[in-house]
Amino acid sequence: MTKTRMYSTLKSFSPMNLRTEIDNLFEEYHIQVYTFSGDEYSIFCPFHKNANTPSFYINSKTGLWQCFNPSCGKKGNFKHLYRHITGRSFHSHLKVDPIELQSKIDAGFLQKRDEHIDLSPIGIDYSLESAIEKIQPFVNRGLSINTLKHFEIGFSEIKNRIVIPVRNHQYKVVGLIGRAISDDQEPRYLYNKGFKRADVLFNIQNAKHFSEVIIVEGSVDAMKIHEAGFRNVVATLGAQVSAYQVKLIKRYFDTIIIFSDKDSAGNAMRGAIIDSCRGKNIFTAEVSAGCKDPGDMNAIEIQNSINIKNNII
């Protein structure tokens, strides 16, 4: 493959430091390196939807990158890539004035660093029948093992609940949802301490690579939509839609399909999204007769509802 030569805009970085920054970025955001040859990494391009060919190349010495997929062709430097993946500006060797830092701390502008959420205690071995039995309620609802693996579904022995990890748009695990496995368990859903549902859209880390999105209320609803063949689904984790969730929706998506529950709260959610996302292409999908939400529907019903969606003028 012949690649275009690009000039460096990162001359102030040493090759070793820059390669470490690239490695750290890929590791933190779970970006798989397809090949590393000479000074170049190849990965799946984070700027378009292609997941068949690793067409994105980045030089570990210069930080310059380019996608060689004809439909994309984007190129730039490491700072540009870092901002796209993390949503933050890249600052290397940042010098902090201790007096200014202390004043910010005193003013409450700096938040305490989030503690890492470890998924290992809830992990299960999907090759064991005994492990599958623990999450049988989800299997009974029509979720395949592949879908459960994709969403990293686990089980808490302490809480005796199925656990659904939640990642933000930067691929970081920010919360855990504990789903009851029997009708006598209350509440139906438990959340880990400090988890703010208003600060995330469930499955946004995967859906953000599409220009069209399907919005549902619950995490299980989202998994059922995924099972039906639609990877571009997010869940608001409740009927309330926060300003930050609207910001994420408007940032990443041009077309919106609202697939809300069939109740008053679902109608309110639908209206809130329509009012907040004016200017986008907005559609609604209807829950089938006899079902209360998308999670109650089978794959064919979900596909039909999405394919015959109604346009909101």
Beta strands, then each sheet from edge to edge (+ up, - down):
strand 1: 35-37
strand 2: 40-43
strand 3: 56-59
strand 4: 65-67
strand 5: 75-76
strand 6: 154-156
strand 7: 161-167
strand 8: 173-179
strand 9: 189-191
strand 10: 212-216
strand 11: 233-235
strand 12: 255-258
strand 13: 281-284
strand 14: 310-312
sheet 1: 1+ 2- 3+ 4- 5+
sheet 2: 6+ 7- 8+ 9-
sheet 3: 11+ 10+ 12+ 13+ 14-
end
